[in-house]
Structure formats: structure tokens, C-alpha cells
Amino acid sequence: MRKPIYHVFVTQESQPDPQGEKNTWWTKVGVAFAHHDKPGLNVVLTPGIAVSGKLVLLEPRDDGDTTQDTHPV
């Protein structure tokens, strides 16, 4: 089975706290694979998940973490 070349995340920013700082939450919603013989990607989203806002594609980490449920920025 081929490995995904990207993990797909939805990001959401919090409202500013009293110090004016915002947090960003990253939720993994799928993966992306390169086409076999043409330029482009196939994006596969988790079945039944609702997605809105910005999608971010990141290369998988080499630290053995296959889920990447959160990704600090």
C-alpha cells in the first residue's frame, strides 16, 4: 500500500485571551496521495467528517508519529 505524501488538517484559531494571544488547533481530517502518472494529488478525507474553513497539507513527520493529531505552529 502506498504511503500518503501529505496529511490533511483543518485549522481553527481561538479568540484572543486577555493577553491578546491566540491558539491554533490542528485537526487531522485526511491524507493526500500523488497521482501515479500525472501531476496532481488525490485528497482522501475521513468518512463522515464535516470540513469547513482552511485545509492545510503537511508532509508526514519522520519522528514515527503517524497520527499528527496536533501540529504546533
C-alpha positions in Angstrom: 0.0 0.0 0.0 1.3 3.5 -0.9 2.0 5.9 1.9 0.4 9.4 1.8 2.7 12.2 0.9 0.7 14.7 2.9 -1.6 14.7 5.9 -4.6 17.0 5.6 -5.6 19.2 8.6 -8.3 21.8 9.3 -7.0 24.7 11.4 -9.1 26.8 13.8 -7.9 29.8 15.8 -9.3 30.6 19.2 -10.5 34.0 20.3 -7.7 36.2 21.8 -7.1 35.6 25.5 -6.8 38.6 27.9 -3.1 39.0 26.8 -4.2 39.1 23.2 -2.7 35.7 22.3 -4.5 33.2 20.0 -4.1 29.5 19.9 -4.4 27.4 16.7 -5.9 23.9 16.9 -5.0 21.4 14.2 -7.3 18.5 13.4 -6.3 15.8 11.0 -9.1 15.1 8.5 -7.4 13.0 5.8 -4.4 12.3 3.7 -3.2 13.1 0.2 -1.5 10.8 -2.4 0.3 11.7 -5.6 -1.2 10.6 -8.8 0.6 7.6 -10.4 1.3 9.1 -13.8 0.2 12.7 -13.9 0.7 15.9 -11.8 -1.7 16.3 -9.0 -3.0 14.9 -5.8 -5.8 12.7 -4.6 -7.2 14.0 -1.3 -9.0 11.4 0.8 -11.0 12.8 3.7 -12.1 10.8 6.7 -15.6 9.5 6.0 -18.5 11.3 7.8 -16.4 14.3 8.9 -17.6 17.8 8.2 -14.9 20.1 6.9 -15.0 23.9 6.6 -12.5 26.7 6.6 -8.9 26.3 5.6 -7.3 22.9 4.7 -3.6 22.6 5.3 -1.4 19.8 3.8 1.8 18.9 5.6 4.4 16.3 4.9 4.4 13.4 7.4 7.0 13.8 10.2 9.9 11.5 10.4 9.6 11.1 14.2 7.4 8.0 13.9 4.2 9.9 14.7 1.7 8.6 12.2 -1.4 10.4 13.5 -0.2 14.0 13.8 -3.5 14.9 15.5 -1.9 18.2 16.6 0.8 20.2 14.9 2.3 23.2 16.6 2.9 26.3 14.6 
